[in-house]
Amino acid sequence: MMRGWRDVLAGLFQGPGDEVLGMNRRNVEFILARNPRKHFAIADDKLLAKEVLSAAGVPVSPTLLTFSDFFEVGQIAERLAGHGTFAIKPARGHGGIGILIVAERTGDVFTTPGGRQLGMDELRKHVADIVFGVFSLDHADVAIVEPRLIPAPFFADLSSLGLSDVRIIMCDEVPALAMIRVPTKASDGKANLHQGALGLAVRIDDGRIMRAQLKGQEVDRHPDTGAPLVGRTVPAWDDMLAICRKASAALPLKYLGMDLVVDETRGPLVLEINVRPGLEIQNVNRVGLRGRLRTLGVA
């Protein structure tokens, strides 16, 4: 099955199939070789990652509240009083699973960017599921409440449905490939490709958007808003690369997917780090990651 996947993926690119980084090679030559397993917890726990990055002067999203036990979950109404919009996420979640964005609140009715409405009981159950470990392989977890970040104008123009993020693959403190993940109605305002978000290929050297992809199909406009996507240049691109280099230098993990957002008031922030970044970024960029890493002298 893996061989067939590599053949199909390689056919998307110009050049030999060994330019593509497959899962097994990624695991052995990059994740295990560059990321000591004893340090995986830094990437796997969002609270710990924030602590390490903040100490190094890397900007991260603030934490408003945490729920670490069921007694605290029972106090959710009182603890969320005064918070109108926010994001709730599992500290040890992955792939966007378990993240709930509240874009609007009317009393005890919470509305997501996609228009789904939840009552207080439904919100309480969601937070309880996080603490119970539903989204973290049945391991007890912590629910983190963060501000709902407001995208800077460039990213708001890409999509008003949620917060777009920038994924940059870092290897030995060198940026290798980048993409923007843009929310859609189908993704319920989340920047997750597997849930229906757009993937935009970004050129590393100057931040120019080269192409856009939705569920494997090339597009040039947002499917919900009609906003143009391709040919634009990401502002503050050099700042984001500098933040990634600074974060990489502060971490004992040297092969990472670095996820950033650009808030309208706080500027670029590291949202999370991923010690096992997916390979879909190759499809979005139409560039084999192994070949790119070899060109950069880190493969």
C-alpha positions as CSV (number, residue, x, y, z in Angstrom):
1,M,0.0,0.0,0.0
2,M,2.8,2.4,0.9
3,R,4.5,1.7,-2.5
4,G,1.4,2.5,-4.4
5,W,0.9,5.7,-2.4
6,R,4.4,6.8,-3.2
7,D,3.9,6.1,-6.9
8,V,0.7,8.1,-7.1
9,L,2.2,11.0,-5.1
10,A,5.4,11.0,-7.1
11,G,3.4,11.3,-10.3
12,L,2.2,14.7,-9.2
13,F,5.7,16.2,-9.2
14,Q,8.3,16.8,-11.8
15,G,11.4,14.8,-11.0
16,P,12.2,11.3,-9.7
17,G,9.9,9.6,-7.2
18,D,12.6,9.6,-4.5
19,E,12.2,13.3,-4.2
20,V,9.0,12.5,-2.3
21,L,9.2,11.9,1.5
22,G,7.2,8.8,2.4
23,M,5.9,8.0,5.9
24,N,8.4,5.3,6.8
25,R,11.4,7.4,5.7
26,R,10.1,10.4,7.5
27,N,9.7,8.4,10.7
28,V,13.1,6.8,10.6
29,E,15.4,9.5,9.0
30,F,13.8,12.6,10.4
31,I,11.4,12.1,13.3
32,L,13.4,9.5,15.2
33,A,16.8,10.7,14.1
34,R,16.2,14.3,15.1
35,N,13.6,14.2,17.8
36,P,14.7,12.4,21.0
37,R,11.6,10.5,22.3
38,K,12.1,11.9,25.8
39,H,11.3,15.3,24.4
40,F,8.1,14.4,22.5
41,A,6.0,15.7,25.5
42,I,7.0,19.2,24.6
43,A,5.2,19.0,21.3
44,D,2.4,16.7,22.4
45,D,1.3,18.9,25.3
46,K,0.2,22.4,24.2
47,L,0.6,23.8,27.7
48,L,4.1,22.6,28.1
49,A,5.0,23.8,24.6
50,K,3.7,27.3,25.5
51,E,5.8,27.3,28.7
52,V,9.0,26.4,26.8
53,L,8.4,28.8,24.0
54,S,7.4,31.7,26.2
55,A,10.5,31.3,28.2
56,A,12.5,31.6,25.0
57,G,10.7,34.8,24.1
58,V,8.6,33.2,21.3
59,P,5.1,34.7,21.1
60,V,2.2,32.3,21.8
61,S,-1.5,32.5,22.3
62,P,-2.6,33.4,25.9
63,T,-4.3,30.9,28.1
64,L,-7.5,32.2,29.8
65,L,-8.6,29.1,31.7
66,T,-7.8,25.4,32.1
67,F,-10.1,22.5,33.1
68,S,-8.1,19.6,34.5
69,D,-10.7,17.7,36.6
70,F,-14.5,17.1,36.6
71,F,-15.0,19.4,39.6
72,E,-13.8,22.3,37.5
73,V,-15.9,21.1,34.6
74,G,-18.9,21.3,36.9
75,Q,-18.1,25.0,37.4
76,I,-18.0,25.8,33.7
77,A,-20.9,28.3,33.8
78,E,-19.3,30.4,36.5
79,R,-15.8,30.1,35.1
80,L,-16.8,31.1,31.6
81,A,-18.9,34.1,32.9
82,G,-17.6,37.2,31.1
83,H,-16.1,35.3,28.2
84,G,-18.1,35.9,25.0
85,T,-15.9,34.4,22.3
86,F,-13.1,31.8,22.8
87,A,-11.5,28.6,21.7
88,I,-11.5,25.4,23.7
89,K,-8.9,22.7,22.8
90,P,-7.4,19.6,24.4
91,A,-3.9,20.0,25.6
92,R,-2.9,16.7,24.1
93,G,-5.1,16.6,21.1
94,H,-3.9,16.2,17.5
95,G,-5.1,17.0,14.0
96,G,-7.6,19.6,15.1
97,I,-9.7,17.0,16.8
98,G,-11.6,18.3,19.9
99,I,-11.1,22.0,19.1
100,L,-14.2,24.0,19.5
101,I,-14.4,27.7,18.4
102,V,-17.0,29.9,19.8
103,A,-17.6,32.9,17.6
104,E,-20.7,34.3,19.3
105,R,-22.4,34.0,22.6
106,T,-26.0,34.9,23.5
107,G,-26.6,34.0,27.1
108,D,-25.9,30.3,27.3
109,V,-26.1,29.7,23.6
110,F,-22.7,29.4,21.9
111,T,-22.3,29.6,18.1
112,T,-19.4,28.3,16.1
113,P,-18.0,30.0,13.0
114,G,-19.9,27.5,10.9
115,G,-23.2,28.4,12.5
116,R,-23.6,25.4,14.8
117,Q,-25.2,26.3,18.2
118,L,-24.5,24.6,21.5
119,G,-26.2,25.1,24.9
120,M,-24.3,25.2,28.2
121,D,-24.9,21.4,28.8
122,E,-23.4,20.6,25.3
123,L,-20.4,22.8,26.0
124,R,-20.0,21.2,29.4
125,K,-20.1,17.7,27.8
126,H,-17.5,18.7,25.3
127,V,-15.1,20.0,28.0
128,A,-15.8,16.8,30.0
129,D,-14.9,14.7,27.0
130,I,-11.6,16.5,26.7
131,V,-10.8,16.0,30.4
132,F,-11.8,12.3,30.1
133,G,-9.5,11.8,27.2
134,V,-11.9,11.3,24.3
135,F,-9.6,13.3,22.0
136,S,-6.2,12.1,23.4
137,L,-6.3,8.3,23.0
138,D,-8.2,7.8,26.3
139,H,-5.5,9.5,28.4
140,A,-6.7,12.1,31.0
141,D,-6.3,15.5,29.5
142,V,-6.6,19.2,30.2
143,A,-9.1,21.5,28.4
144,I,-7.4,24.8,27.5
145,V,-9.5,28.0,26.9
146,E,-7.8,30.6,24.8
147,P,-9.0,33.9,23.3
148,R,-10.7,33.6,20.0
149,L,-7.9,35.2,17.9
150,I,-9.0,37.7,15.3
151,P,-7.1,37.3,12.0
152,A,-5.0,40.1,10.7
153,P,-6.6,41.8,7.6
154,F,-4.7,39.7,5.0
155,F,-5.9,36.4,6.6
156,A,-9.4,37.8,7.3
157,D,-9.7,38.5,3.6
158,L,-8.7,34.9,2.7
159,S,-11.6,33.7,4.9
160,S,-13.9,35.3,7.4
161,L,-15.1,31.9,8.6
162,G,-12.3,31.1,11.0
163,L,-8.6,31.5,11.7
164,S,-6.3,30.5,9.0
165,D,-2.9,29.1,10.1
166,V,0.5,28.8,8.5
167,R,2.3,25.4,8.7
168,I,6.1,25.6,8.2
169,I,8.2,22.4,8.2
170,M,11.4,23.0,10.0
171,C,14.4,20.7,9.8
172,D,17.6,21.5,11.7
173,E,16.3,25.0,12.3
174,V,15.9,25.5,8.5
175,P,12.4,26.2,7.0
176,A,11.7,23.7,4.2
177,L,8.1,23.9,3.0
178,A,5.2,26.1,3.9
179,M,1.4,26.3,3.4
180,I,-1.6,28.2,4.7
181,R,-4.6,26.3,5.8
182,V,-7.8,28.3,5.3
183,P,-11.1,27.4,7.0
184,T,-14.3,26.8,5.1
185,K,-17.9,26.2,6.1
186,A,-17.2,22.5,5.6
187,S,-14.4,22.6,8.1
188,D,-16.6,24.5,10.6
189,G,-14.1,27.3,10.8
190,K,-11.1,25.0,11.6
191,A,-7.9,25.1,9.7
192,N,-7.7,21.4,9.1
193,L,-7.3,19.9,5.6
194,H,-8.9,16.6,6.5
195,Q,-12.0,18.4,7.7
196,G,-12.4,20.4,4.5
197,A,-10.0,23.4,4.9
198,L,-8.1,24.8,1.9
199,G,-4.4,24.3,1.5
200,L,-2.4,27.2,0.0
201,A,1.2,26.6,-1.1
202,V,3.5,29.4,0.0
203,R,7.0,30.0,-1.5
204,I,9.5,30.0,1.4
205,D,11.8,32.7,0.0
206,D,9.2,35.5,-0.3
207,G,5.8,34.3,1.1
208,R,4.0,34.3,-2.3
209,I,1.0,32.0,-2.6
210,M,1.7,29.8,-5.6
211,R,-1.4,27.5,-5.7
212,A,-4.4,26.4,-3.7
213,Q,-6.0,23.0,-3.2
214,L,-9.3,21.8,-1.8
215,K,-9.7,18.1,-1.1
216,G,-7.1,17.2,-3.8
217,Q,-8.5,19.6,-6.4
218,E,-6.8,22.8,-7.5
219,V,-8.8,26.0,-7.0
220,D,-8.1,29.7,-7.3
221,R,-10.9,31.1,-5.2
222,H,-12.4,30.4,-1.8
223,P,-15.4,28.0,-2.3
224,D,-17.7,29.9,0.1
225,T,-16.7,33.6,-0.3
226,G,-15.2,33.7,-3.8
227,A,-12.1,35.5,-2.4
228,P,-9.1,35.2,-4.7
229,L,-6.3,33.0,-3.3
230,V,-3.4,32.7,-5.7
231,G,-0.7,35.2,-6.5
232,R,-0.9,37.1,-3.2
233,T,2.1,37.7,-0.9
234,V,1.8,37.0,2.8
235,P,2.6,40.1,4.9
236,A,5.2,39.8,7.8
237,W,6.5,36.7,6.2
238,D,10.1,37.4,7.2
239,D,8.8,37.9,10.8
240,M,7.2,34.4,10.8
241,L,10.3,32.8,9.5
242,A,12.3,34.5,12.2
243,I,9.9,33.3,14.9
244,C,10.2,29.7,13.5
245,R,14.0,29.9,13.6
246,K,13.9,31.2,17.2
247,A,11.5,28.6,18.3
248,S,13.5,25.8,16.6
249,A,16.7,27.0,18.3
250,A,14.9,26.9,21.7
251,L,13.6,23.3,21.3
252,P,15.4,20.0,21.5
253,L,13.2,18.8,18.6
254,K,14.8,19.4,15.2
255,Y,12.1,18.1,12.8
256,L,8.8,19.8,13.3
257,G,5.7,21.2,11.8
258,M,5.4,24.7,13.2
259,D,1.9,26.2,13.2
260,L,1.5,30.0,13.3
261,V,-1.4,32.4,13.2
262,V,-1.4,36.2,12.7
263,D,-3.7,38.0,15.1
264,E,-4.8,41.5,14.2
265,T,-3.4,43.0,17.5
266,R,-0.9,40.5,18.7
267,G,0.8,39.8,15.4
268,P,2.4,36.4,14.5
269,L,2.0,33.7,17.2
270,V,3.1,30.1,17.4
271,L,-0.2,28.2,17.9
272,E,1.4,24.7,18.3
273,I,4.3,22.5,17.3
274,N,3.9,19.1,15.8
275,V,6.6,16.4,16.2
276,R,5.0,14.2,13.6
277,P,3.9,16.7,10.8
278,G,1.9,15.2,8.1
279,L,3.0,14.8,4.5
280,E,0.0,16.4,2.7
281,I,2.0,19.6,2.5
282,Q,3.9,17.9,-0.4
283,N,0.6,17.6,-2.4
284,V,-0.3,21.2,-1.7
285,N,3.1,22.5,-2.8
286,R,3.6,19.9,-5.6
287,V,7.1,19.6,-4.2
288,G,8.7,16.5,-2.8
289,L,9.9,17.2,0.8
290,R,12.8,14.8,0.6
291,G,14.2,16.5,-2.5
292,R,13.7,19.9,-0.8
293,L,15.5,18.8,2.3
294,R,18.3,17.5,0.2
295,T,18.6,20.8,-1.7
296,L,18.8,22.6,1.7
297,G,21.5,20.3,2.8
298,V,19.6,18.8,5.7
299,A,18.6,15.4,4.3
